Amino acid sequence: MLLPHPLLSLMLWALWLLLANSVSPGNLVLGLVLAWLIPLFTARFWADALPVRRPLVLLKFAAVVLYDIVVANIAVARLILGPQDGLRPSFIVMPLELRNDMAIALLASTISLTPGTVSAFLSADRKNLIIHSLHTEDPDEIVRQIRQRYEAPLKEVLE
């Protein structure tokens, strides 16, 4: 295939021009060559595209994640800058309903992107995700929120 990932090629070309800080003919040509060769040589490492069944749910999921990141940043700042006597860090075991590897990876990444939580370990059977929480008042509530806000939409979109 001539351009295995056309969007990636376009983004690489634009990134090259931004990094070079010049739109000279040499930079245009070199950027085009790199934008063609990099996707060509890395195409075999790319995972197959997942069928997105509900694109609107995916957009809503992205909006929820962005909102949660902003809100969690403020909450973590208050926890860190305030008195630290009340901090209750803990590890939480979350049984997974997801079975698709890509969906599990997206869930783990989403949890880690949200300040105050980190995906620490995935069990060998891929049925449990261990999450570290900076402050835990009710572990079941954290699992419920993650399941409702992140896991359910991912399951709806990818499985």
C-alpha positions as CSV (number, residue, x, y, z in Angstrom):
1,M,0.0,0.0,0.0
2,L,1.4,3.4,-1.0
3,L,0.2,5.3,2.1
4,P,-0.8,2.8,4.8
5,H,-1.9,5.6,7.2
6,P,-2.7,8.8,5.3
7,L,-3.8,10.8,8.3
8,L,-0.5,9.9,10.1
9,S,1.5,10.9,7.1
10,L,-0.3,14.3,7.0
11,M,0.3,14.8,10.7
12,L,4.0,13.8,10.4
13,W,4.5,16.2,7.5
14,A,2.8,19.1,9.4
15,L,4.8,18.2,12.5
16,W,8.1,18.2,10.5
17,L,7.3,21.6,9.1
18,L,6.5,23.0,12.5
19,L,9.7,21.5,14.1
20,A,11.8,22.8,11.2
21,N,10.2,26.2,11.5
22,S,10.7,26.7,7.8
23,V,8.6,26.0,4.7
24,S,11.6,25.9,2.3
25,P,11.5,23.6,-0.6
26,G,14.0,21.3,1.0
27,N,12.0,21.0,4.2
28,L,8.8,20.4,2.2
29,V,10.4,17.5,0.3
30,L,12.2,16.0,3.3
31,G,9.0,16.2,5.3
32,L,7.1,14.4,2.5
33,V,9.7,11.7,2.3
34,L,9.6,11.1,6.1
35,A,5.8,11.3,6.2
36,W,5.8,8.5,3.5
37,L,8.6,6.3,4.9
38,I,7.8,6.3,8.6
39,P,4.2,4.9,8.2
40,L,5.4,2.6,5.4
41,F,8.1,0.9,7.6
42,T,6.0,0.9,10.8
43,A,2.7,-0.4,9.2
44,R,3.3,-4.0,10.3
45,F,3.4,-2.9,14.0
46,W,0.1,-1.2,13.9
47,A,-2.9,-3.0,15.4
48,D,-5.9,-3.7,13.1
49,A,-8.5,-1.0,13.3
50,L,-11.3,-1.6,15.7
51,P,-14.8,-1.3,14.5
52,V,-16.4,1.7,16.4
53,R,-20.0,0.7,16.8
54,R,-21.3,3.9,18.4
55,P,-19.3,7.0,17.3
56,L,-21.5,9.4,19.3
57,V,-21.0,7.4,22.5
58,L,-17.3,7.6,21.8
59,L,-17.5,11.4,21.5
60,K,-19.4,11.6,24.8
61,F,-16.8,9.3,26.4
62,A,-14.0,11.6,25.3
63,A,-15.9,14.6,26.7
64,V,-16.5,12.8,30.0
65,V,-12.8,11.9,30.2
66,L,-11.7,15.5,29.5
67,Y,-14.1,16.8,32.1
68,D,-12.9,14.2,34.7
69,I,-9.3,15.1,34.1
70,V,-9.9,18.8,34.8
71,V,-12.1,18.1,37.9
72,A,-9.6,15.5,39.2
73,N,-6.7,17.9,38.7
74,I,-8.4,20.4,41.0
75,A,-9.3,17.7,43.6
76,V,-5.7,16.3,43.6
77,A,-4.3,19.8,44.0
78,R,-6.5,20.4,47.0
79,L,-5.4,17.0,48.5
80,I,-1.7,17.7,48.0
81,L,-1.7,21.3,49.0
82,G,-3.9,20.8,52.0
83,P,-3.3,18.9,55.2
84,Q,-2.1,15.4,54.3
85,D,-3.3,13.7,57.5
86,G,-6.6,12.7,55.9
87,L,-5.0,11.1,52.8
88,R,-6.0,7.4,52.5
89,P,-4.2,5.9,49.5
90,S,-5.1,2.3,48.6
91,F,-5.1,-0.4,46.0
92,I,-8.5,-1.4,44.7
93,V,-9.3,-4.5,42.8
94,M,-11.8,-3.9,40.0
95,P,-13.4,-6.9,38.3
96,L,-13.5,-6.2,34.6
97,E,-16.5,-6.7,32.3
98,L,-14.4,-5.9,29.2
99,R,-12.8,-8.8,27.3
100,N,-11.4,-7.0,24.3
101,D,-7.6,-6.3,24.8
102,M,-7.8,-2.9,23.1
103,A,-10.8,-1.9,25.3
104,I,-9.0,-3.0,28.4
105,A,-5.9,-1.0,27.4
106,L,-8.0,2.1,26.8
107,L,-9.7,1.7,30.2
108,A,-6.4,1.3,31.9
109,S,-5.0,4.3,30.1
110,T,-8.0,6.4,30.9
111,I,-7.8,5.5,34.6
112,S,-4.1,6.5,34.6
113,L,-4.8,9.7,32.7
114,T,-7.2,10.8,35.5
115,P,-5.2,12.4,38.3
116,G,-5.4,10.6,41.6
117,T,-5.7,7.1,40.1
118,V,-3.2,4.8,38.3
119,S,-3.8,1.4,36.7
120,A,-1.2,-0.7,38.6
121,F,-1.7,-4.2,37.4
122,L,-3.8,-6.4,35.1
123,S,-4.3,-10.0,36.3
124,A,-3.0,-12.7,34.0
125,D,-6.5,-13.9,33.2
126,R,-7.5,-10.3,32.3
127,K,-10.4,-10.3,34.6
128,N,-9.2,-7.9,37.3
129,L,-7.5,-4.5,37.2
130,I,-5.7,-3.3,40.2
131,I,-6.0,0.5,40.6
132,H,-4.0,2.7,43.0
133,S,-6.1,5.6,44.3
134,L,-4.5,8.6,46.0
135,H,-7.4,9.0,48.4
136,T,-10.1,6.4,49.0
137,E,-13.1,6.9,51.1
138,D,-15.2,4.1,49.6
139,P,-13.5,1.6,47.2
140,D,-16.8,0.3,45.9
141,E,-17.8,3.9,44.9
142,I,-14.6,4.3,42.9
143,V,-15.2,1.0,41.1
144,R,-18.9,2.0,40.5
145,Q,-17.8,5.4,39.0
146,I,-15.1,3.9,36.8
147,R,-17.5,1.2,35.6
148,Q,-20.3,3.7,34.9
149,R,-18.2,6.6,33.4
150,Y,-15.5,4.6,31.5
151,E,-16.0,0.9,31.2
152,A,-19.7,0.9,30.1
153,P,-19.1,3.3,27.2
154,L,-16.0,1.5,26.1
155,K,-18.0,-1.8,26.2
156,E,-20.8,-0.2,24.2
157,V,-18.4,1.2,21.6
158,L,-15.8,-1.5,21.2
159,E,-17.4,-4.8,22.1
